[in-house]
């Protein structure tokens, strides 16, 4: 089997808890980035003429943002707990040695409060959404403050993936569901969905391009030689991820070039909704493999640059 078993986790110096930690962090980032991106780039331009639908979809998206921010808090808590256990530190000592965690907790708490306020708002909540979005950008892109190329590429890679899959998830759960639930007149549902999906397609294409560029860069930095792709556990796991990513790209392409042109009716919107759900499901598996991958030692660590 290509993906490491539990005993290989230990041999590589990590446990299933480390994988869960990374997965929680990834999902949390996808949710907060997806919620903010959906609200400002898709919802407001697409539902501008239907304030009731905008409010319903916005509150639904905000609830996803709350979950994402709470997952990010959980991820920070797991990091602090690991530091305390491994280095026999008190909570105060662990936080003192990692001040970035304190900053991360504060910003993430701000995001929780802002998203919760937006979810509870009975009217337009642009101000609270703006605060939530600023906090989201700080959380997702804080790793850009570095001089190391590898550390610079990773947050951009995760952010691009979040802009694509995270926004798609929120669009399906909050956007398309709202369109099809009765917030729009039956005759308007198809066109409302088409407007939203057309805007998302542009966002997804740009995000996919950045994702490929940063993914290739990361693979080069970690592998350093092509043969490591099949001679190392890291490379083999990366191959599994690439195969799954190819499926996500194929589903995304199918939705964009085969399903999107049919939009305009409620039935077409429902078909796209089902197809997009498959895309999200495969992407969720990609995140599991990625959570394993980032914990594996890379072949490039042993090759002088």
C-alpha positions as CSV (number, residue, x, y, z in Angstrom):
1,X,0.0,0.0,0.0
2,X,1.4,3.4,-1.0
3,X,0.0,5.5,1.8
4,X,1.9,4.7,5.1
5,X,0.2,2.5,7.7
6,X,0.2,3.5,11.4
7,X,3.5,1.8,12.1
8,X,5.1,3.9,9.3
9,X,3.7,7.0,11.0
10,X,5.8,6.2,14.1
11,X,8.8,5.3,11.9
12,X,8.6,8.7,10.3
13,X,8.4,10.4,13.6
14,X,4.7,11.4,13.8
15,X,1.4,9.9,14.9
16,X,-2.2,9.9,13.7
17,X,-2.8,12.8,16.0
18,X,-0.4,14.9,13.9
19,X,-2.3,14.0,10.8
20,X,-5.6,15.0,12.5
21,X,-4.0,18.3,13.6
22,X,-3.0,19.2,10.0
23,X,-6.4,18.1,8.7
24,X,-8.2,20.3,11.2
25,X,-6.0,23.2,10.3
26,X,-6.6,22.7,6.6
27,X,-10.4,22.4,6.9
28,X,-10.6,25.5,9.2
29,X,-8.6,27.6,6.7
30,X,-10.8,26.3,3.8
31,X,-14.0,27.3,5.7
32,X,-12.9,30.8,6.7
33,X,-11.4,31.7,3.3
34,X,-14.3,30.1,1.5
35,X,-16.9,32.0,3.6
36,X,-15.2,35.4,3.1
37,X,-14.6,34.9,-0.6
38,X,-18.1,33.7,-1.2
39,X,-19.7,36.7,0.6
40,X,-17.7,39.5,-1.1
41,X,-17.0,37.9,-4.5
42,X,-20.1,35.8,-5.2
43,X,-23.0,36.6,-2.9
44,X,-23.2,40.4,-3.0
45,X,-22.7,40.8,-6.8
46,X,-25.1,37.8,-7.6
47,X,-27.9,38.4,-5.1
48,X,-27.9,42.2,-5.1
49,X,-31.5,42.4,-6.2
50,X,-32.8,40.0,-3.6
51,X,-31.9,41.3,-0.1
52,X,-33.8,38.5,1.6
53,X,-31.8,35.8,-0.2
54,X,-28.6,37.7,0.4
55,X,-29.3,37.8,4.1
56,X,-30.2,34.1,4.3
57,X,-27.2,32.9,2.3
58,X,-24.9,35.4,4.2
59,X,-25.9,34.0,7.5
60,X,-25.4,30.5,6.4
61,X,-21.9,31.3,5.0
62,X,-21.1,33.1,8.3
63,X,-22.0,29.9,10.3
64,X,-19.5,28.0,8.1
65,X,-17.0,30.8,8.9
66,X,-17.6,30.3,12.7
67,X,-17.0,26.6,12.4
68,X,-13.8,27.2,10.4
69,X,-12.5,29.8,13.0
70,X,-13.2,27.4,15.8
71,X,-11.3,24.6,14.0
72,X,-8.4,27.0,13.6
73,X,-8.6,27.7,17.4
74,X,-8.6,23.9,18.0
75,X,-5.5,23.6,15.7
76,X,-3.7,26.2,17.7
77,X,-4.7,24.5,20.9
78,X,-3.3,21.2,19.6
79,X,0.0,22.9,18.7
80,X,0.3,24.4,22.2
81,X,-0.5,21.0,23.8
82,X,2.1,19.3,21.7
83,X,4.7,21.8,22.7
84,X,3.8,21.4,26.3
85,X,4.1,17.6,26.2
86,X,7.2,17.3,24.1
87,X,9.2,20.0,25.9
88,X,7.6,19.6,29.4
89,X,6.5,23.2,29.4
90,X,3.8,25.0,31.3
91,X,1.1,26.7,29.3
92,X,2.6,30.1,30.0
93,X,6.1,28.9,29.0
94,X,4.7,27.3,25.8
95,X,3.0,30.6,24.8
96,X,6.0,32.7,25.7
97,X,8.3,30.7,23.5
98,X,5.8,30.8,20.6
99,X,4.4,34.4,20.6
100,X,3.0,33.8,17.1
101,X,0.5,31.4,18.7
102,X,-0.8,34.1,21.0
103,X,-1.2,36.5,18.1
104,X,-2.9,33.6,16.1
105,X,-5.3,33.0,19.0
106,X,-6.2,36.6,19.3
107,X,-6.8,37.1,15.5
108,X,-8.8,33.8,15.4
109,X,-10.9,34.8,18.3
110,X,-11.7,38.1,16.5
111,X,-12.7,36.0,13.4
112,X,-15.0,33.8,15.6
113,X,-16.7,36.9,17.0
114,X,-17.0,38.6,13.6
115,X,-18.4,35.6,11.9
116,X,-20.8,34.9,14.8
117,X,-22.0,38.5,14.6
118,X,-22.6,38.2,10.9
119,X,-24.5,34.9,11.4
120,X,-26.7,36.6,14.0
121,X,-27.3,39.8,12.1
122,X,-30.9,40.4,10.9
123,X,-29.8,43.0,8.3
124,X,-26.9,43.6,6.0
125,X,-23.6,42.9,8.0
126,X,-20.9,44.3,5.7
127,X,-18.9,45.8,8.5
128,X,-18.7,42.5,10.5
129,X,-17.9,40.6,7.3
130,X,-15.1,43.1,6.6
131,X,-13.6,42.4,10.0
132,X,-14.0,38.7,9.5
133,X,-12.3,38.9,6.1
134,X,-9.3,40.9,7.4
135,X,-8.8,38.4,10.2
136,X,-9.1,35.6,7.7
137,X,-6.4,37.1,5.5
138,X,-4.1,37.4,8.5
139,X,-4.7,33.8,9.6
140,X,-4.3,32.4,6.1
141,X,-1.4,34.5,4.9
142,X,0.6,35.2,8.0
143,X,3.3,32.7,6.8
144,X,4.2,35.1,4.0
145,X,6.3,37.1,6.5
146,X,9.4,35.0,5.8
147,X,12.6,35.0,3.7
148,X,12.5,31.2,3.1
149,X,11.0,30.3,-0.4
150,X,9.5,27.1,0.9
151,X,7.8,28.8,3.7
152,X,6.6,31.5,1.3
153,X,5.1,29.1,-1.2
154,X,3.1,26.9,1.2
155,X,0.6,29.5,2.6
156,X,0.0,30.7,-1.0
157,X,-0.7,27.1,-2.1
158,X,-3.1,26.5,0.8
159,X,-4.8,29.9,0.2
160,X,-5.3,29.2,-3.5
161,X,-6.8,25.8,-2.7
162,X,-9.1,27.4,-0.1
163,X,-10.2,30.0,-2.6
164,X,-11.2,27.2,-5.0
165,X,-12.6,24.4,-3.0
166,X,-13.4,26.4,0.2
167,X,-15.5,28.9,-1.9
168,X,-17.1,26.0,-3.9
169,X,-18.1,24.3,-0.6
170,X,-19.7,27.5,0.7
171,X,-21.4,28.2,-2.6
172,X,-23.0,24.8,-2.6
173,X,-24.0,24.8,1.1
174,X,-25.0,28.5,1.4
175,X,-25.5,29.8,-2.1
176,X,-27.1,27.2,-4.4
177,X,-29.1,25.8,-1.5
178,X,-30.6,29.3,-0.8
179,X,-31.4,29.7,-4.5
180,X,-33.2,26.4,-4.6
181,X,-34.9,26.6,-1.2
182,X,-37.5,29.2,-2.2
183,X,-35.7,32.5,-1.5
184,X,-36.1,33.2,-5.3
185,X,-39.1,32.8,-7.4
186,X,-39.1,29.6,-9.5
187,X,-38.5,31.5,-12.7
188,X,-35.5,33.4,-11.2
189,X,-33.6,30.4,-9.7
190,X,-31.8,29.3,-12.8
191,X,-30.5,32.7,-13.7
192,X,-29.5,33.5,-10.1
193,X,-27.5,30.3,-9.9
194,X,-25.9,30.9,-13.4
195,X,-24.8,34.4,-12.3
196,X,-23.2,33.0,-9.2
197,X,-21.5,30.1,-10.9
198,X,-20.1,32.2,-13.7
199,X,-18.4,34.4,-11.2
200,X,-17.1,31.4,-9.3
201,X,-15.7,29.9,-12.5
202,X,-13.4,32.9,-13.0
203,X,-12.2,32.7,-9.4
204,X,-11.6,28.9,-9.6
205,X,-9.6,29.2,-12.8
206,X,-7.2,31.8,-11.3
207,X,-7.0,29.8,-8.1
208,X,-6.2,26.6,-10.0
209,X,-3.4,28.3,-11.9
210,X,-1.8,29.5,-8.7
211,X,-2.3,26.1,-7.1
212,X,-0.5,24.3,-10.0
213,X,2.4,26.8,-9.9
214,X,2.9,26.7,-6.2
215,X,2.4,22.9,-6.2
216,X,5.1,22.3,-8.7
217,X,7.5,24.7,-6.8
218,X,6.8,22.9,-3.5
219,X,7.3,19.5,-5.1
220,X,10.7,20.6,-6.5
221,X,11.9,22.0,-3.2
222,X,10.9,18.9,-1.3
223,X,12.0,16.2,-3.8
224,X,15.1,17.8,-5.4
225,X,15.4,14.9,-7.8
226,X,12.8,13.3,-10.1
227,X,13.5,9.7,-9.0
228,X,12.5,10.5,-5.5
229,X,8.9,10.6,-6.8
230,X,8.8,6.8,-6.8
231,X,11.8,5.8,-4.6
232,X,10.7,7.6,-1.4
233,X,7.6,7.3,0.8
234,X,7.1,11.0,0.5
235,X,7.2,10.8,-3.3
236,X,4.8,7.8,-3.4
237,X,2.4,9.6,-1.2
238,X,2.7,12.7,-3.4
239,X,1.8,10.5,-6.4
240,X,-1.4,9.4,-4.6
241,X,-2.2,13.1,-4.0
242,X,-1.5,14.0,-7.6
243,X,-3.9,11.3,-8.9
244,X,-6.6,12.5,-6.6
245,X,-5.9,16.2,-7.5
246,X,-6.2,15.1,-11.2
247,X,-9.7,13.8,-10.4
248,X,-10.6,17.1,-8.7
249,X,-9.4,19.0,-11.8
250,X,-11.3,16.7,-14.1
251,X,-14.5,17.2,-12.1
252,X,-13.9,21.0,-12.0
253,X,-13.4,21.0,-15.7
254,X,-16.5,19.0,-16.3
255,X,-18.5,21.3,-14.2
256,X,-17.1,24.4,-15.9
257,X,-17.2,23.3,-19.5
258,X,-20.1,20.8,-19.6
259,X,-22.4,21.7,-16.7
260,X,-22.1,25.5,-16.6
261,X,-23.3,26.1,-20.2
262,X,-26.5,24.3,-19.4
263,X,-27.4,26.6,-16.5
264,X,-30.5,28.7,-16.7
265,X,-33.1,26.4,-15.2
266,X,-33.7,25.0,-11.8
267,X,-33.1,21.5,-12.9
268,X,-29.7,22.4,-14.4
269,X,-28.8,24.1,-11.1
270,X,-29.7,20.9,-9.2
271,X,-27.5,18.8,-11.5
272,X,-24.6,21.2,-11.1
273,X,-25.1,21.1,-7.3
274,X,-24.8,17.3,-7.3
275,X,-21.7,17.3,-9.5
276,X,-20.0,20.0,-7.4
277,X,-20.6,17.8,-4.3
278,X,-18.6,15.1,-5.9
279,X,-15.8,17.6,-6.5
280,X,-15.8,18.6,-2.9
281,X,-15.9,15.0,-1.7
282,X,-12.7,14.1,-3.6
283,X,-11.0,17.3,-2.5
284,X,-11.7,16.2,1.2
285,X,-9.8,13.0,0.5
286,X,-7.0,15.1,-1.0
287,X,-6.7,17.0,2.3
288,X,-6.4,13.7,4.2
289,X,-3.4,12.6,2.0
290,X,-1.9,16.1,2.3
291,X,-2.2,16.0,6.1
292,X,-0.1,12.8,5.9
293,X,2.3,14.3,3.3
294,X,3.3,17.3,5.3
295,X,4.3,15.2,8.2
296,X,6.6,12.9,6.2
297,X,10.3,13.6,5.9
298,X,11.2,15.0,2.5
299,X,13.9,13.6,0.3
300,X,15.1,17.2,-0.3
301,X,16.1,17.5,3.4
302,X,19.0,15.1,2.8
303,X,20.3,16.7,-0.4
304,X,22.5,19.8,-0.2
305,X,21.2,22.7,-2.2
